[in-house]
Amino acid sequence: MSTTTYLPPGLPAPVPESDDLSKPYWDGLREGRLRVQRCSACQAWQFGPEWICHQCHTFDPAWVDVVPQGRIFSWERVWHPSHACLKGHGPYLVVLVELPEAGGLRMLGNLLGDPLQEVHIGAPVTGVFEHHSHPFPHTLLQWTTPT
């Protein structure tokens, strides 16, 4: 697994909830696939994970793969360290990415590259799967602008 990471070591590693609701999402990332939920009954898209469809209230929406490409819907340059290990490592960019292939779902992530770069609403971004091995194998979805 890659040891190159965007943020410094020491951040808590993400884990699925104890009921494994988000396990398909995290497993997909480890496989280099972006998975979100889509209801088999009404075809509504949703993220974050839920046991029930937000639209028609059918239980157990399906997990489907989507292309990790979208557009910046909103963004923030973060200067204040939100965790002790981030002290002295700012700023960094957080983006809210809209996924047109997934019904316009939006998800948060870091925007890779120069933290002082110009960021434009509507700019295209592509997902990057950042693999980690410590403290256990997991993958984060980061975002980058095409070159």
C-alpha positions as YAML, in Angstrom:
chain: A
units: angstrom
residues:
- id: 1
  name: MET
  ca: [0.00, 0.00, 0.00]
- id: 2
  name: SER
  ca: [1.10, 3.55, -0.69]
- id: 3
  name: THR
  ca: [2.74, 5.52, 2.11]
- id: 4
  name: THR
  ca: [2.19, 8.89, 0.37]
- id: 5
  name: THR
  ca: [-0.61, 10.75, 2.10]
- id: 6
  name: TYR
  ca: [-2.05, 14.23, 1.87]
- id: 7
  name: LEU
  ca: [-2.43, 14.93, 5.57]
- id: 8
  name: PRO
  ca: [0.12, 14.13, 8.29]
- id: 9
  name: PRO
  ca: [0.00, 10.84, 10.21]
- id: 10
  name: GLY
  ca: [-1.84, 10.71, 13.50]
- id: 11
  name: LEU
  ca: [-5.41, 11.38, 12.42]
- id: 12
  name: PRO
  ca: [-7.92, 8.79, 13.60]
- id: 13
  name: ALA
  ca: [-8.56, 6.16, 10.93]
- id: 14
  name: PRO
  ca: [-12.15, 5.89, 9.69]
- id: 15
  name: VAL
  ca: [-14.05, 2.75, 10.59]
- id: 16
  name: PRO
  ca: [-17.50, 1.51, 9.59]
- id: 17
  name: GLU
  ca: [-20.21, 1.88, 12.21]
- id: 18
  name: SER
  ca: [-20.60, -1.03, 14.60]
- id: 19
  name: ASP
  ca: [-23.69, -2.12, 12.61]
- id: 20
  name: ASP
  ca: [-21.60, -2.16, 9.37]
- id: 21
  name: LEU
  ca: [-23.95, 0.27, 7.62]
- id: 22
  name: SER
  ca: [-21.11, 2.01, 5.73]
- id: 23
  name: LYS
  ca: [-18.95, -1.11, 5.27]
- id: 24
  name: PRO
  ca: [-19.74, -1.41, 1.51]
- id: 25
  name: TYR
  ca: [-18.54, 2.20, 1.03]
- id: 26
  name: TRP
  ca: [-15.23, 1.61, 2.84]
- id: 27
  name: ASP
  ca: [-14.70, -1.80, 1.19]
- id: 28
  name: GLY
  ca: [-15.30, -0.18, -2.21]
- id: 29
  name: LEU
  ca: [-12.70, 2.51, -1.54]
- id: 30
  name: ARG
  ca: [-10.13, -0.15, -0.64]
- id: 31
  name: GLU
  ca: [-10.89, -1.79, -4.01]
- id: 32
  name: GLY
  ca: [-10.52, 1.55, -5.84]
- id: 33
  name: ARG
  ca: [-14.28, 1.89, -6.38]
- id: 34
  name: LEU
  ca: [-16.66, 4.62, -5.26]
- id: 35
  name: ARG
  ca: [-19.94, 3.16, -4.03]
- id: 36
  name: VAL
  ca: [-23.09, 5.05, -3.06]
- id: 37
  name: GLN
  ca: [-26.62, 3.92, -2.36]
- id: 38
  name: ARG
  ca: [-29.42, 3.79, -4.92]
- id: 39
  name: CYS
  ca: [-32.90, 2.58, -4.12]
- id: 40
  name: SER
  ca: [-33.98, -0.40, -6.22]
- id: 41
  name: ALA
  ca: [-37.64, 0.59, -5.80]
- id: 42
  name: CYS
  ca: [-37.68, 4.30, -6.73]
- id: 43
  name: GLN
  ca: [-34.14, 4.77, -8.15]
- id: 44
  name: ALA
  ca: [-33.34, 7.62, -5.70]
- id: 45
  name: TRP
  ca: [-29.64, 8.21, -4.94]
- id: 46
  name: GLN
  ca: [-28.37, 8.87, -1.42]
- id: 47
  name: PHE
  ca: [-25.20, 9.41, 0.57]
- id: 48
  name: GLY
  ca: [-24.40, 9.08, 3.54]
- id: 49
  name: PRO
  ca: [-25.49, 5.56, 4.04]
- id: 50
  name: GLU
  ca: [-28.85, 4.74, 5.58]
- id: 51
  name: TRP
  ca: [-30.85, 1.55, 6.13]
- id: 52
  name: ILE
  ca: [-33.90, 3.14, 4.50]
- id: 53
  name: CYS
  ca: [-34.46, 5.09, 1.28]
- id: 54
  name: HIS
  ca: [-34.96, 8.79, 1.98]
- id: 55
  name: GLN
  ca: [-37.46, 9.04, -0.90]
- id: 56
  name: CYS
  ca: [-39.82, 6.03, -0.71]
- id: 57
  name: HIS
  ca: [-38.83, 4.49, 2.66]
- id: 58
  name: THR
  ca: [-37.95, 1.08, 1.19]
- id: 59
  name: PHE
  ca: [-35.43, -0.77, 3.36]
- id: 60
  name: ASP
  ca: [-31.87, -1.66, 2.32]
- id: 61
  name: PRO
  ca: [-31.05, 0.59, -0.64]
- id: 62
  name: ALA
  ca: [-28.56, -1.09, -3.01]
- id: 63
  name: TRP
  ca: [-24.90, -0.13, -3.22]
- id: 64
  name: VAL
  ca: [-23.79, 0.82, -6.74]
- id: 65
  name: ASP
  ca: [-20.48, 1.87, -8.23]
- id: 66
  name: VAL
  ca: [-20.22, 5.38, -9.68]
- id: 67
  name: VAL
  ca: [-17.42, 7.11, -11.52]
- id: 68
  name: PRO
  ca: [-15.43, 9.21, -9.03]
- id: 69
  name: GLN
  ca: [-15.77, 12.40, -11.05]
- id: 70
  name: GLY
  ca: [-17.68, 15.51, -10.22]
- id: 71
  name: ARG
  ca: [-17.63, 19.25, -9.86]
- id: 72
  name: ILE
  ca: [-16.79, 21.49, -6.95]
- id: 73
  name: PHE
  ca: [-20.06, 22.65, -5.41]
- id: 74
  name: SER
  ca: [-18.47, 24.46, -2.46]
- id: 75
  name: TRP
  ca: [-15.10, 24.65, -0.76]
- id: 76
  name: GLU
  ca: [-13.22, 25.92, 2.29]
- id: 77
  name: ARG
  ca: [-9.55, 26.65, 2.94]
- id: 78
  name: VAL
  ca: [-9.02, 25.35, 6.48]
- id: 79
  name: TRP
  ca: [-6.46, 27.22, 8.58]
- id: 80
  name: HIS
  ca: [-7.42, 26.14, 12.09]
- id: 81
  name: PRO
  ca: [-6.11, 22.69, 13.09]
- id: 82
  name: SER
  ca: [-9.14, 20.53, 13.84]
- id: 83
  name: HIS
  ca: [-6.93, 17.81, 15.34]
- id: 84
  name: ALA
  ca: [-3.66, 18.02, 17.30]
- id: 85
  name: CYS
  ca: [-1.66, 16.29, 14.54]
- id: 86
  name: LEU
  ca: [-2.68, 19.05, 12.09]
- id: 87
  name: LYS
  ca: [-0.97, 21.79, 14.13]
- id: 88
  name: GLY
  ca: [1.55, 23.45, 11.81]
- id: 89
  name: HIS
  ca: [0.20, 21.62, 8.72]
- id: 90
  name: GLY
  ca: [-2.34, 24.15, 7.48]
- id: 91
  name: PRO
  ca: [-3.92, 25.28, 5.45]
- id: 92
  name: TYR
  ca: [-5.65, 22.48, 3.56]
- id: 93
  name: LEU
  ca: [-8.60, 22.51, 1.17]
- id: 94
  name: VAL
  ca: [-11.93, 20.80, 1.79]
- id: 95
  name: VAL
  ca: [-14.35, 20.51, -1.12]
- id: 96
  name: LEU
  ca: [-17.98, 19.56, -1.41]
- id: 97
  name: VAL
  ca: [-18.14, 17.60, -4.66]
- id: 98
  name: GLU
  ca: [-21.34, 17.10, -6.62]
- id: 99
  name: LEU
  ca: [-21.52, 13.80, -8.54]
- id: 100
  name: PRO
  ca: [-23.67, 14.26, -11.66]
- id: 101
  name: GLU
  ca: [-23.59, 10.53, -12.48]
- id: 102
  name: ALA
  ca: [-25.13, 9.82, -9.08]
- id: 103
  name: GLY
  ca: [-28.12, 12.14, -9.28]
- id: 104
  name: GLY
  ca: [-26.17, 15.14, -8.00]
- id: 105
  name: LEU
  ca: [-25.15, 13.58, -4.67]
- id: 106
  name: ARG
  ca: [-22.60, 15.63, -2.77]
- id: 107
  name: MET
  ca: [-19.71, 14.39, -0.66]
- id: 108
  name: LEU
  ca: [-16.87, 16.02, 1.24]
- id: 109
  name: GLY
  ca: [-13.18, 15.44, 0.71]
- id: 110
  name: ASN
  ca: [-9.81, 17.10, 0.57]
- id: 111
  name: LEU
  ca: [-8.61, 18.80, -2.61]
- id: 112
  name: LEU
  ca: [-5.06, 17.67, -3.31]
- id: 113
  name: GLY
  ca: [-2.31, 19.97, -4.50]
- id: 114
  name: ASP
  ca: [-1.18, 23.40, -3.44]
- id: 115
  name: PRO
  ca: [-3.34, 24.44, -0.47]
- id: 116
  name: LEU
  ca: [-3.14, 28.05, -1.71]
- id: 117
  name: GLN
  ca: [-4.31, 27.23, -5.23]
- id: 118
  name: GLU
  ca: [-7.25, 29.07, -6.75]
- id: 119
  name: VAL
  ca: [-10.43, 27.06, -6.37]
- id: 120
  name: HIS
  ca: [-13.44, 27.59, -8.61]
- id: 121
  name: ILE
  ca: [-17.04, 26.55, -8.03]
- id: 122
  name: GLY
  ca: [-18.00, 24.21, -10.87]
- id: 123
  name: ALA
  ca: [-14.42, 23.09, -11.56]
- id: 124
  name: PRO
  ca: [-14.15, 19.41, -12.52]
- id: 125
  name: VAL
  ca: [-12.50, 17.04, -10.04]
- id: 126
  name: THR
  ca: [-11.52, 13.38, -10.10]
- id: 127
  name: GLY
  ca: [-11.36, 11.05, -7.12]
- id: 128
  name: VAL
  ca: [-8.02, 9.72, -5.92]
- id: 129
  name: PHE
  ca: [-7.92, 6.62, -3.73]
- id: 130
  name: GLU
  ca: [-5.36, 7.13, -0.95]
- id: 131
  name: HIS
  ca: [-4.47, 3.76, 0.55]
- id: 132
  name: HIS
  ca: [-3.22, 3.39, 4.13]
- id: 133
  name: SER
  ca: [-1.92, 0.39, 6.03]
- id: 134
  name: HIS
  ca: [-1.75, 1.78, 9.57]
- id: 135
  name: PRO
  ca: [-3.36, 1.25, 12.03]
- id: 136
  name: PHE
  ca: [-5.26, -1.14, 9.72]
- id: 137
  name: PRO
  ca: [-5.85, -1.23, 5.93]
- id: 138
  name: HIS
  ca: [-8.19, 1.57, 4.87]
- id: 139
  name: THR
  ca: [-8.59, 4.00, 1.99]
- id: 140
  name: LEU
  ca: [-9.61, 7.64, 1.83]
- id: 141
  name: LEU
  ca: [-11.18, 9.34, -1.16]
- id: 142
  name: GLN
  ca: [-9.39, 12.59, -2.00]
- id: 143
  name: TRP
  ca: [-10.05, 14.89, -4.98]
- id: 144
  name: THR
  ca: [-7.84, 16.46, -7.61]
- id: 145
  name: THR
  ca: [-8.38, 18.81, -10.50]
- id: 146
  name: PRO
  ca: [-7.46, 17.44, -13.95]
- id: 147
  name: THR
  ca: [-4.18, 18.70, -15.34]
...
